[in-house]
Amino acid sequence: MAIMAVNTFVRDCDDPNPLLRALAVRTMGCIRVDKITEYLCDPLRKCLKDSDPYVRKTAAVCVAKLYDINAEMVEDQGFLDLLKELLSDSNPMVVANAAASLAEIADSSGKGLESLNASLVNKLLAALNECTEWGQTFILDSLALYRPADSREAKSIVERVSPRLAHANAAVVMSAVKVIIRLMSMLEETSEFYDTMLKKLSPPLVTLLAANPEIQYVALRNISLILQKHPDVLAGDIKVFFVKYNDPIYVKLEKLVVMVRLCNESNTKAILTELKEYAAEVDVDFVRKAVRAIGRCAIKVASETERAVQTLLELIETKVNYVVQEAIIVIKDIFRKFPNKYEGIIATLCENLDVLDEPEARGAMVWIVGEYADRIDNAGELLGTFVETFSEETVHVQLQILTAVVKLFLKQPSSGQDLVQTVLSLATQESDNPDLRDRGYIYWRLLSTDPAAAKEVVLTERPRINEETHMLESGLLEELISNIATLASVYHKPPSTFGSTSIPVQRLSETDASMPTQRVTSDKSTTSIPTEHASEPAAPAAVPIAAPVAAAPAQEASLLGDLLSMDNSSAQLPPAAAGGLGDLLGGLDDLGLGGGMSNGPAAAAIRYEPWLAEQQGKGLRVEGSFARRNGQLFMDMRFTNCSGQPLSGFAIQFNKNSFGLAPASALAMAAVMPNMSETASLPISAGGQVQRMDPLNMLQIAVKTSVDVVYFACNVPSQMLWLEDGEMERKAFLTTWNEIPASNEVTTMINNVGMSADAAEAALKSRNFFVIAKRNVDAQTMVYASGKYVNNTSILAEFRFGPAAGTVSLALKTRGVEVTAGTQLALTQILQGQA
């Protein structure tokens, strides 16, 4: 059909009416079928040289569309050169469309605008004054890619672009700002022209804040970037960024960010007064951000820190719960910036211990008490109240309590001895969190072997924080400045984050016309099973995919070189741990891990489970099981014909499922005679469509026979979904365990375990769950293992084989928490010998 329609469009390209010629070439460019592109070349070439500017500008856009379909052909046919010639066209709209097309081609391939020269730039600037506002935007974006030969040329371009700053369209204004800021890097910062242009940037940016809220938000996000590059651009316009009562919350929050960036010695007083007023608002999130902004101002402008601290104390006196807690959090940062300067306010902070119920605020208060334990008379008593609720606190607060108590002991040994023993015991014996447990072991070893070294480590002077912690890295900032007025500048992320938005091209072959309608079930097979009766879950949701595992930093390796060899006594270091860097988990034997599954019909008899009874299967009984053989998942099935007629024409299809399982080939099945059975082994891939099922490992199946289509469901055992490459490096294991939030950790006790740690290692390995390390600690055998699902979700496990036989403690961590329950069940069955 597409090829037949093209002939009509080709004739229309020679029509005397320019509107018809333009419409014909536009329509052909919208047909995304690669077989017709060769018919488009000649009409497009004619239209690019057409006498009517409307046809030429339409053809210019068509080149970009054609490039997206077949880039090689566009280059071979010389369309890029024709498009560049249109940049010299006498009609400004043609120039604008040619620039837009070249810019789009440059975005997708890096080609198109690389040959801009001074002559072409002058023609673009000449067209800038005559084309529409969107044409101006395209031209300005093209100019932003040009690199002038010297500062004189850059100054000339800036002068000719600067009138666009007064344009009524916000897109034109932001594109002009982008061009000017990019070119200003070539000008002398000490020159009068440079200062003049900085001042010219201020009014248009301020004007954008009078537009609708959406434009305000985009402007504020871009202003935040510009201020990091040129902090003085809006220094005299701070009041423009004061929050209005009717501003949406997203605008209010961005204004707070800009106010902090503009904060300096001359305007801090006004900003602090304004922020104090915001702290009395009803929007809790806005109030929290306002209080934090006060703290950032205190850190940024040292001469006004005293005023900011006083403001925070006044807010604490309001006794509003969330205000008090945010104030304590920012005061902790002020203490880090200005140590030993404002400790006089600690007494006021301690009076508000009872209202602290948020982990971050409690952690900040614990840090303050520990840091100034030698100046707080009842520091031991205060920390004791936190120790009493140690097991109920979050990991963040527990880590702060542990460090604070150690500081107290080092500063006041007599009053901190009992507390430190209690906390170290809680951290090392009763906690299942490896971060907390490891830090407890480190402190224990330091305190028991070399208290002087412990003081140097724990009480060392920390680097002071500064406002630059809220600044973007210079390379990223330059990239975002170059992409002002795009999504990158709004999200503050590199353009590559947003990927390609191209529409897939439909490719036709000669056999397409004769092919029956089919549903694709995998990369290699199709089946013609009807699915109108299949039940489709209503709410599709993708199963989270685990992020790639990162290697552990070298610093961490040197610090934790013998972490798991510690105990609560004076145990000696094993010889292998002396090297520190050689083995992250310390003194571990060579485990010789590897392998995969090799069980299959040839190695062991298949144990079929009933999946479909003959009453529901219209005379067909289906039994089956799953197995992994040579790195491939198989579904082994037995079909029994309980009807009175032969069954043939077997085909199979899976519904969308949690792991994207789909048949890797067609179902090879002979006809099944009455009262007879036939078996089949179907390879399964994980490249199908994904949709969350309940339970997660449910697989809904449709089987077509010569009689009818039958539907049934079964559950895939989790261990069958574990890949053969799930073994992690030891450093990667520890790094990943630390990176996964503590909230993702699940622990359980497994009873009736009939195997030792060594036997468990072999059993796990045979099912693609690999032991990374083993260690004996306090009569317990600690086993660390990892596995990976077919959707690349990694599972990390810690097994504790205690002295009492038959009981194992299991802790699991994963980024995809949905798979935790299935993994827990599978590991339990393996250790109990049931799987």
Residue pairs with C-beta under 8 A, 6 or more apart in sequence:
2 31
2 33
2 35
2 36
2 508
3 35
3 36
3 39
5 31
6 28
6 31
6 36
6 39
6 40
7 39
9 24
9 25
9 27
9 28
9 43
10 24
10 39
10 42
10 43
12 20
12 21
12 23
12 24
13 21
13 24
13 25
13 43
13 46
13 47
14 21
14 46
15 21
15 24
18 50
18 52
18 54
18 55
19 54
21 47
21 50
21 52
21 55
22 47
22 52
22 54
22 55
22 58
22 59
24 43
25 40
25 43
25 44
25 47
25 55
25 58
25 59
25 62
26 58
26 61
26 62
28 36
28 39
28 40
28 43
28 44
28 62
29 40
29 44
29 61
29 62
29 65
29 66
30 65
32 69
32 503
32 505
32 506
33 505
33 506
33 507
33 508
34 69
34 70
34 505
34 506
34 507
34 508
35 507
35 508
37 66
37 69
37 70
37 73
38 73
40 62
40 66
41 73
41 77
44 59
44 62
44 63
44 66
44 79
45 77
45 79
45 82
47 55
47 56
47 58
47 59
47 62
48 56
48 59
48 60
48 63
48 79
48 82
48 83
48 86
49 56
49 82
50 56
50 59
53 89
53 90
53 91
53 93
53 94
56 86
56 89
56 91
56 94
57 91
57 93
57 94
57 96
57 97
57 98
58 97
60 83
60 86
60 94
60 97
60 98
60 100
60 101
61 97
61 100
61 101
63 74
63 79
63 80
63 82
63 83
63 101
63 105
64 100
64 101
64 102
64 104
64 105
66 73
66 74
66 79
67 74
67 79
67 104
67 105
67 108
67 109
68 108
68 502
68 503
68 505
69 505
71 108
71 109
74 80
75 111
80 102
80 105
80 111
80 112
83 98
83 101
83 102
83 112
84 98
84 102
84 115
84 120
86 94
86 95
86 97
86 98
87 95
87 98
87 99
87 102
87 120
87 123
87 124
88 95
88 120
88 123
89 95
89 98
92 127
92 128
92 129
92 130
92 131
92 135
93 131
93 132
93 135
95 123
95 124
95 127
95 131
95 135
95 139
96 127
96 131
96 132
96 134
96 135
96 136
96 138
96 139
97 135
97 138
99 124
99 138
99 139
99 141
99 142
100 135
100 138
101 112
102 112
102 113
102 142
103 112
103 113
103 138
103 141
103 142
103 145
104 112
105 111
105 112
106 112
106 113
106 114
106 145
108 500
108 502
113 142
113 145
113 146
116 142
116 145
116 146
118 148
118 149
118 153
121 143
121 146
121 157
124 139
124 142
124 143
125 143
125 157
125 160
125 161
127 135
127 139
128 136
128 139
128 140
128 160
128 161
128 164
131 139
133 167
133 168
133 169
133 171
133 172
134 171
136 164
136 167
136 169
136 172
136 175
137 169
137 171
137 172
137 175
140 161
140 164
140 172
140 175
140 176
140 178
140 179
141 175
141 178
143 157
143 161
143 179
144 175
144 178
144 179
144 182
144 482
146 157
148 154
148 157
148 183
148 186
150 186
151 186
151 187
151 188
154 183
154 184
154 186
154 187
155 187
155 193
157 179
157 183
158 179
158 180
158 183
158 184
158 187
158 197
161 176
161 179
161 180
162 176
162 180
162 197
162 200
164 172
164 173
164 175
164 176
165 173
165 176
165 177
165 180
165 200
165 201
165 203
165 204
166 204
167 173
167 176
170 208
170 211
170 215
170 218
170 219
171 485
173 204
173 207
173 208
174 208
174 218
174 219
174 222
174 484
174 485
175 484
175 485
176 204
177 201
177 204
177 205
177 222
177 226
177 484
177 485
178 481
178 482
178 483
178 484
178 485
180 197
180 201
181 201
181 226
181 229
181 230
181 481
181 484
182 481
182 482
184 194
184 197
184 198
187 193
187 194
187 197
188 194
198 230
198 232
198 233
201 226
201 230
201 233
202 233
202 234
202 236
202 237
205 219
205 223
205 226
205 233
205 234
206 234
206 237
206 240
208 215
208 216
208 219
209 216
209 219
209 220
209 240
209 241
211 219
213 247
213 248
213 250
213 251
216 247
216 251
217 248
217 250
217 251
217 254
217 490
218 485
218 490
220 251
220 254
220 255
220 257
220 258
221 254
221 489
221 490
221 492
222 484
222 485
222 489
222 490
223 234
223 258
224 254
224 257
224 258
224 261
224 492
225 472
225 477
225 480
225 481
225 484
225 489
225 492
226 233
226 481
226 484
227 233
227 234
227 258
227 261
227 262
228 261
228 471
228 472
228 477
229 477
229 481
231 261
231 262
234 240
234 241
234 258
234 262
235 262
235 264
235 267
238 259
238 262
238 267
238 270
238 271
239 270
241 255
241 258
241 259
241 262
242 255
242 259
242 274
243 252
243 255
243 256
243 274
243 278
247 255
249 283
249 285
249 286
252 283
252 286
253 285
253 286
253 289
256 275
256 278
256 289
256 290
256 293
259 271
259 274
259 275
259 293
260 271
260 293
260 296
260 297
260 300
260 467
260 470
262 271
263 271
263 296
263 297
263 300
263 301
264 301
265 301
265 303
265 304
268 297
268 301
268 303
268 304
268 307
268 308
269 304
269 307
271 297
272 294
272 297
272 304
272 307
272 308
272 311
275 290
275 291
275 293
275 294
275 297
275 311
276 294
276 311
276 314
276 315
278 286
278 287
278 290
279 287
279 290
279 291
279 294
279 315
279 318
279 323
280 287
280 318
281 287
281 290
284 322
287 322
287 323
287 326
288 322
288 326
291 312
291 315
291 323
291 326
291 327
291 330
292 326
292 329
292 330
294 308
294 311
294 312
294 315
294 330
295 308
295 312
295 329
295 330
295 331
295 333
295 334
296 330
296 467
296 470
297 304
297 308
298 304
298 305
298 308
298 309
298 312
298 330
298 334
298 337
299 305
299 333
299 334
299 337
299 465
299 466
299 467
300 466
300 467
302 338
305 334
305 337
305 338
305 342
308 334
309 331
309 334
309 342
309 345
312 327
312 330
312 331
313 327
313 345
313 348
315 323
315 324
315 327
316 323
316 324
316 327
316 328
316 348
316 349
316 352
318 324
319 352
319 355
321 355
321 357
322 358
324 352
324 355
324 356
324 361
325 355
325 356
325 357
325 358
325 360
325 361
326 361
328 349
328 352
328 356
328 361
328 364
328 365
328 368
329 360
329 361
329 364
331 342
331 345
331 349
331 364
331 368
332 364
332 365
332 367
332 368
333 465
334 342
335 342
335 343
335 368
335 371
336 462
336 464
336 465
337 464
337 465
337 466
339 461
339 464
343 372
343 375
346 368
346 372
346 375
346 376
349 365
349 368
350 369
350 376
350 382
353 365
353 382
353 385
356 362
356 365
359 393
359 394
359 396
359 397
360 396
362 386
362 393
362 397
362 400
363 396
363 397
363 399
363 400
366 383
366 386
366 397
366 400
366 401
366 404
367 400
367 403
367 404
369 376
369 379
369 382
369 383
369 404
370 379
370 383
370 400
370 403
370 404
370 405
370 407
370 408
371 404
371 407
372 379
373 379
373 380
373 383
373 404
373 407
373 408
373 411
373 412
373 416
374 411
374 412
376 382
379 408
379 412
379 415
380 408
380 412
380 415
380 416
380 419
383 401
383 404
383 405
383 408
383 419
384 419
386 393
386 397
386 401
386 404
387 401
387 405
387 419
387 422
387 423
387 426
390 398
390 401
390 423
390 426
391 426
391 430
393 401
394 742
395 433
395 435
395 436
395 742
398 427
398 431
398 433
398 436
399 435
399 436
399 439
401 423
402 423
402 424
402 427
402 436
402 439
402 440
402 443
403 439
403 443
403 458
405 416
405 419
405 420
405 423
406 420
406 423
406 443
406 447
406 454
406 458
407 458
407 459
408 415
408 416
408 419
408 420
409 416
409 417
409 419
409 420
409 447
410 416
410 451
410 454
410 455
410 458
410 459
411 459
420 447
423 440
424 440
424 443
424 444
424 568
425 568
427 436
427 437
427 439
427 440
428 437
428 440
428 441
428 444
428 568
429 568
429 778
431 437
431 440
432 745
432 747
432 798
432 809
432 811
433 742
433 745
434 734
434 737
434 738
434 798
435 738
435 742
438 560
438 563
441 563
441 566
442 559
442 560
442 563
442 566
443 454
443 458
444 566
444 568
445 566
446 453
446 454
446 457
446 458
447 454
448 570
471 477
472 480
472 492
476 494
479 488
479 494
479 495
480 488
480 489
480 492
480 494
481 489
483 489
483 495
486 495
487 495
487 498
488 494
488 495
488 497
488 498
491 497
516 528
517 528
518 526
518 527
518 528
519 526
519 527
519 528
519 529
519 531
519 653
520 526
521 527
521 653
521 654
521 662
521 663
521 688
522 662
522 663
522 664
522 665
522 685
522 687
522 688
523 664
523 685
523 687
524 664
524 665
525 663
525 664
525 665
525 666
527 651
527 652
527 653
527 663
527 666
527 704
528 651
528 704
529 651
529 652
529 653
529 702
529 704
529 709
530 709
531 653
531 655
531 702
533 709
533 711
534 655
534 700
534 702
534 711
535 655
535 700
535 711
536 655
536 656
537 656
537 691
537 692
537 693
537 694
539 692
540 656
540 690
540 691
540 692
541 691
541 692
542 690
542 691
542 692
543 658
543 659
543 690
543 692
543 696
543 791
543 793
543 816
543 818
543 819
544 793
544 815
544 816
544 817
544 818
545 791
545 792
545 793
545 816
546 788
546 792
546 793
546 794
546 814
546 815
546 816
547 815
549 728
549 729
549 732
549 735
549 736
549 794
550 732
550 735
550 736
550 739
551 729
551 731
551 732
551 735
552 584
552 731
552 732
552 734
552 735
553 735
554 581
556 584
556 734
556 735
557 580
557 581
557 584
557 731
558 580
558 581
560 584
560 586
560 734
561 577
561 579
561 580
561 581
561 582
561 583
561 584
561 586
562 573
562 574
562 577
562 580
562 586
562 587
563 584
563 585
563 586
564 585
564 586
564 773
564 775
564 777
564 782
565 571
565 573
565 574
565 577
565 586
565 587
565 775
565 777
566 777
567 777
567 778
568 778
573 587
574 586
574 587
575 587
576 582
576 583
576 586
576 587
576 588
577 583
577 586
577 587
583 730
584 730
584 731
584 734
585 730
585 734
585 772
585 773
585 775
585 784
586 775
587 775
588 730
588 773
588 774
588 775
589 774
591 761
591 771
591 772
591 773
591 774
593 727
593 765
593 770
593 771
593 772
594 727
595 724
595 765
595 766
596 628
596 630
596 631
596 724
596 768
597 627
597 628
597 629
597 724
597 766
597 767
597 768
598 629
598 630
599 627
599 628
599 629
599 766
600 627
600 629
600 634
601 627
601 636
601 681
606 625
606 627
606 636
607 625
608 623
608 624
608 625
608 636
608 637
608 638
609 623
609 624
609 625
609 714
610 621
610 623
611 622
611 623
611 624
611 637
611 701
611 712
611 714
612 620
612 621
612 622
612 710
612 712
613 621
614 620
614 621
614 640
614 642
614 643
616 710
616 712
617 710
617 712
618 643
618 707
618 708
618 710
619 641
619 642
619 643
619 644
619 647
619 707
620 639
620 640
620 641
620 642
620 643
620 647
620 703
620 705
620 707
620 710
621 639
621 640
621 642
622 637
622 638
622 639
622 640
622 703
622 710
622 712
623 637
623 638
623 640
624 635
624 636
624 637
624 638
624 714
625 635
625 636
626 633
626 634
626 635
626 636
626 716
626 717
626 720
627 633
627 634
627 636
627 720
628 634
628 720
628 724
628 768
631 723
631 724
632 664
632 683
632 684
633 661
633 683
633 684
633 685
633 686
633 720
633 721
633 790
634 681
634 682
634 683
634 684
635 681
635 682
635 684
636 679
636 680
636 681
636 682
637 679
637 680
637 681
637 682
638 677
638 678
638 679
639 647
639 650
639 669
639 672
639 677
639 678
639 679
639 680
640 672
640 676
640 677
641 647
641 672
641 673
641 674
641 675
641 676
641 677
642 674
642 675
643 674
643 707
644 674
645 674
645 707
646 671
646 672
646 673
646 674
646 706
647 671
647 672
647 705
647 706
647 707
648 670
648 671
648 672
648 705
648 706
649 704
649 705
649 706
650 667
650 669
650 680
650 703
650 704
650 705
651 666
651 667
651 703
651 704
652 663
652 667
652 682
652 701
652 702
652 703
652 704
653 663
653 701
653 702
653 704
654 661
654 662
654 663
654 688
654 699
654 700
654 701
654 702
655 691
655 699
655 700
655 701
655 702
656 688
656 689
656 690
656 691
657 688
657 690
657 691
657 693
657 698
657 699
657 700
658 690
658 691
658 692
658 693
658 696
658 697
658 698
658 818
659 686
659 690
659 697
659 716
659 721
659 789
659 790
659 791
660 686
660 687
660 688
660 689
660 690
660 790
660 791
661 684
661 685
661 686
661 688
661 699
661 716
661 790
662 684
662 685
662 686
662 687
662 688
662 689
663 682
663 683
663 684
663 685
664 682
664 683
664 684
664 685
665 682
665 683
667 680
667 682
668 680
669 678
669 680
670 678
672 678
686 790
686 791
690 791
692 818
693 699
693 700
695 715
695 822
696 818
696 819
696 821
696 822
697 715
697 716
697 717
697 718
697 721
697 822
698 713
698 714
698 715
699 713
699 714
699 715
699 716
700 711
700 712
700 713
701 711
701 712
701 713
701 714
702 709
702 710
702 711
703 709
703 710
703 711
703 712
717 826
717 835
718 789
718 819
718 822
718 823
718 825
718 826
719 767
719 768
719 769
719 826
719 830
719 835
721 789
721 790
722 767
722 768
722 769
722 787
722 788
722 789
722 790
723 768
723 787
723 788
723 789
723 790
724 768
725 788
726 768
726 769
726 770
726 786
726 787
726 788
726 794
726 795
727 770
727 772
727 786
728 736
728 770
728 772
728 786
728 794
728 796
730 772
730 773
733 772
733 773
733 784
733 786
733 796
736 794
736 796
737 796
737 813
740 796
740 813
740 814
740 815
744 813
744 814
744 815
744 817
744 820
745 811
745 812
745 813
746 811
746 812
746 813
746 817
746 820
746 824
747 809
747 810
747 811
747 812
748 809
748 810
748 824
748 828
749 807
749 808
749 809
749 810
750 807
750 808
750 809
750 810
750 827
750 828
750 831
750 832
751 806
751 807
752 806
752 832
753 760
753 801
753 805
753 806
753 807
753 808
753 831
753 832
754 806
754 832
754 833
755 763
755 831
755 833
756 801
757 774
757 781
757 783
757 799
757 801
760 783
760 799
760 801
760 808
760 830
760 831
761 771
761 774
761 783
763 830
763 831
763 833
764 770
764 771
764 785
764 827
764 830
765 771
767 826
767 830
767 835
768 787
769 785
769 786
769 787
769 795
769 797
769 827
769 830
770 785
770 786
770 787
771 783
771 784
771 785
772 784
772 785
772 786
773 782
773 783
773 784
774 781
774 782
774 783
774 784
775 781
775 782
776 782
779 802
779 803
780 800
780 801
780 802
780 803
781 800
781 801
782 798
782 799
782 800
783 798
783 799
783 800
783 801
784 796
784 797
784 798
784 799
785 796
785 797
785 799
786 794
786 795
786 796
786 797
787 794
787 795
787 797
787 823
788 794
788 795
789 795
789 816
789 819
791 816
793 814
793 815
793 816
793 819
794 814
794 815
795 812
795 813
795 814
795 819
795 820
795 823
796 812
796 813
796 814
797 810
797 811
797 812
797 813
797 823
797 827
798 810
798 811
799 808
799 809
799 810
800 808
800 809
800 810
800 811
801 808
802 808
802 809
808 831
810 824
810 827
810 828
812 820
812 823
812 824
812 827
814 820
814 823
826 835
829 835
